Amino acid sequence: MKNTLYHVLAVEEVRVVKVRPSESSAMRDEFKTSFWRRAFKLLPPIAQRRYRSQLKSAERWELALDRAIDIASRGKSLLSRLWHTAQNRYAG
Protein backbone atom coordinates (compact mmCIF):
# COMPACT_ATOMS: atom_id res chain seq x y z
CA MET A 1 0.00 0.00 0.00
CA LYS A 2 1.25 3.43 -0.86
CA ASN A 3 1.83 5.80 2.08
CA THR A 4 -0.14 8.88 1.23
CA LEU A 5 -0.35 11.93 3.46
CA TYR A 6 -3.89 10.93 4.49
CA HIS A 7 -2.76 7.43 5.43
CA VAL A 8 0.11 8.75 7.55
CA LEU A 9 -2.18 11.22 9.35
CA ALA A 10 -4.74 8.49 10.03
CA VAL A 11 -2.07 6.23 11.50
CA GLU A 12 -0.77 9.07 13.68
CA GLU A 13 -4.27 9.78 15.03
CA VAL A 14 -4.72 6.15 16.01
CA ARG A 15 -1.46 6.26 17.97
CA VAL A 16 -2.57 9.34 19.88
CA VAL A 17 -5.87 7.89 21.13
CA LYS A 18 -4.51 4.44 21.96
CA VAL A 19 -4.70 3.65 25.70
CA ARG A 20 -3.04 0.73 27.42
CA PRO A 21 -5.41 -1.54 29.38
CA SER A 22 -3.53 -1.00 32.64
CA GLU A 23 -3.98 2.76 32.34
CA SER A 24 -7.69 2.53 31.60
CA SER A 25 -8.33 0.29 34.60
CA ALA A 26 -6.30 2.64 36.81
CA MET A 27 -8.31 5.63 35.55
CA ARG A 28 -11.56 3.78 36.16
CA ASP A 29 -10.77 3.30 39.87
CA GLU A 30 -9.42 6.79 40.41
CA PHE A 31 -11.75 8.49 42.89
CA LYS A 32 -10.45 11.08 45.33
CA THR A 33 -12.77 10.31 48.24
CA SER A 34 -13.20 6.97 49.95
CA PHE A 35 -17.00 7.30 49.84
CA TRP A 36 -17.15 7.40 46.04
CA ARG A 37 -14.41 4.75 45.73
CA ARG A 38 -16.43 2.35 47.92
CA ALA A 39 -19.69 3.21 46.15
CA PHE A 40 -18.08 2.46 42.79
CA LYS A 41 -16.62 -0.86 43.97
CA LEU A 42 -19.98 -2.00 45.39
CA LEU A 43 -21.62 -1.74 41.96
CA PRO A 44 -21.67 -4.77 39.65
CA PRO A 45 -19.21 -4.54 36.71
CA ILE A 46 -21.89 -3.64 34.16
CA ALA A 47 -23.12 -0.80 36.38
CA GLN A 48 -19.53 0.34 36.96
CA ARG A 49 -19.05 0.76 33.22
CA ARG A 50 -22.42 2.44 32.78
CA TYR A 51 -22.34 4.88 35.71
CA ARG A 52 -18.62 5.65 36.14
CA SER A 53 -18.87 9.07 34.54
CA GLN A 54 -21.95 10.00 36.59
CA LEU A 55 -20.22 8.97 39.83
CA LYS A 56 -17.09 10.93 38.91
CA SER A 57 -19.26 13.94 38.08
CA ALA A 58 -21.10 13.64 41.41
CA GLU A 59 -17.77 13.46 43.22
CA ARG A 60 -16.53 16.59 41.41
CA TRP A 61 -19.74 18.43 42.37
CA GLU A 62 -19.38 17.34 45.98
CA LEU A 63 -15.75 18.47 46.15
CA ALA A 64 -16.62 21.81 44.50
CA LEU A 65 -19.49 22.35 46.93
CA ASP A 66 -17.20 21.54 49.88
CA ARG A 67 -14.69 24.11 48.60
CA ALA A 68 -17.42 26.73 48.13
CA ILE A 69 -18.75 26.15 51.66
CA ASP A 70 -15.23 26.36 53.07
CA ILE A 71 -14.54 29.63 51.24
CA ALA A 72 -17.87 31.10 52.37
CA SER A 73 -17.17 30.07 55.95
CA ARG A 74 -13.73 31.66 55.89
CA GLY A 75 -15.17 34.82 54.35
CA LYS A 76 -17.87 35.00 57.00
CA SER A 77 -15.28 34.54 59.73
CA LEU A 78 -13.08 37.27 58.26
CA LEU A 79 -15.99 39.71 57.95
CA SER A 80 -17.08 38.91 61.49
CA ARG A 81 -13.61 39.65 62.85
CA LEU A 82 -13.44 42.90 60.89
CA TRP A 83 -16.88 43.93 62.12
CA HIS A 84 -16.03 43.25 65.77
CA THR A 85 -12.72 45.08 65.42
CA ALA A 86 -14.50 48.10 63.94
CA GLN A 87 -17.15 48.05 66.70
CA ASN A 88 -14.50 47.87 69.44
CA ARG A 89 -12.57 50.71 67.86
CA TYR A 90 -15.60 53.05 67.85
CA ALA A 91 -17.03 51.90 71.19
CA GLY A 92 -14.52 53.34 73.47
C-alpha positions as CSV (number, residue, x, y, z in Angstrom):
1,M,0.0,0.0,0.0
2,K,1.3,3.4,-0.9
3,N,1.8,5.8,2.1
4,T,-0.1,8.9,1.2
5,L,-0.4,11.9,3.5
6,Y,-3.9,10.9,4.5
7,H,-2.8,7.4,5.4
8,V,0.1,8.7,7.6
9,L,-2.2,11.2,9.3
10,A,-4.7,8.5,10.0
11,V,-2.1,6.2,11.5
12,E,-0.8,9.1,13.7
13,E,-4.3,9.8,15.0
14,V,-4.7,6.2,16.0
15,R,-1.5,6.3,18.0
16,V,-2.6,9.3,19.9
17,V,-5.9,7.9,21.1
18,K,-4.5,4.4,22.0
19,V,-4.7,3.6,25.7
20,R,-3.0,0.7,27.4
21,P,-5.4,-1.5,29.4
22,S,-3.5,-1.0,32.6
23,E,-4.0,2.8,32.3
24,S,-7.7,2.5,31.6
25,S,-8.3,0.3,34.6
26,A,-6.3,2.6,36.8
27,M,-8.3,5.6,35.5
28,R,-11.6,3.8,36.2
29,D,-10.8,3.3,39.9
30,E,-9.4,6.8,40.4
31,F,-11.8,8.5,42.9
32,K,-10.5,11.1,45.3
33,T,-12.8,10.3,48.2
34,S,-13.2,7.0,49.9
35,F,-17.0,7.3,49.8
36,W,-17.1,7.4,46.0
37,R,-14.4,4.8,45.7
38,R,-16.4,2.4,47.9
39,A,-19.7,3.2,46.2
40,F,-18.1,2.5,42.8
41,K,-16.6,-0.9,44.0
42,L,-20.0,-2.0,45.4
43,L,-21.6,-1.7,42.0
44,P,-21.7,-4.8,39.7
45,P,-19.2,-4.5,36.7
46,I,-21.9,-3.6,34.2
47,A,-23.1,-0.8,36.4
48,Q,-19.5,0.3,37.0
49,R,-19.0,0.8,33.2
50,R,-22.4,2.4,32.8
51,Y,-22.3,4.9,35.7
52,R,-18.6,5.6,36.1
53,S,-18.9,9.1,34.5
54,Q,-22.0,10.0,36.6
55,L,-20.2,9.0,39.8
56,K,-17.1,10.9,38.9
57,S,-19.3,13.9,38.1
58,A,-21.1,13.6,41.4
59,E,-17.8,13.5,43.2
60,R,-16.5,16.6,41.4
61,W,-19.7,18.4,42.4
62,E,-19.4,17.3,46.0
63,L,-15.8,18.5,46.2
64,A,-16.6,21.8,44.5
65,L,-19.5,22.3,46.9
66,D,-17.2,21.5,49.9
67,R,-14.7,24.1,48.6
68,A,-17.4,26.7,48.1
69,I,-18.7,26.2,51.7
70,D,-15.2,26.4,53.1
71,I,-14.5,29.6,51.2
72,A,-17.9,31.1,52.4
73,S,-17.2,30.1,56.0
74,R,-13.7,31.7,55.9
75,G,-15.2,34.8,54.3
76,K,-17.9,35.0,57.0
77,S,-15.3,34.5,59.7
78,L,-13.1,37.3,58.3
79,L,-16.0,39.7,58.0
80,S,-17.1,38.9,61.5
81,R,-13.6,39.7,62.9
82,L,-13.4,42.9,60.9
83,W,-16.9,43.9,62.1
84,H,-16.0,43.2,65.8
85,T,-12.7,45.1,65.4
86,A,-14.5,48.1,63.9
87,Q,-17.2,48.0,66.7
88,N,-14.5,47.9,69.4
89,R,-12.6,50.7,67.9
90,Y,-15.6,53.1,67.9
91,A,-17.0,51.9,71.2
92,G,-14.5,53.3,73.5
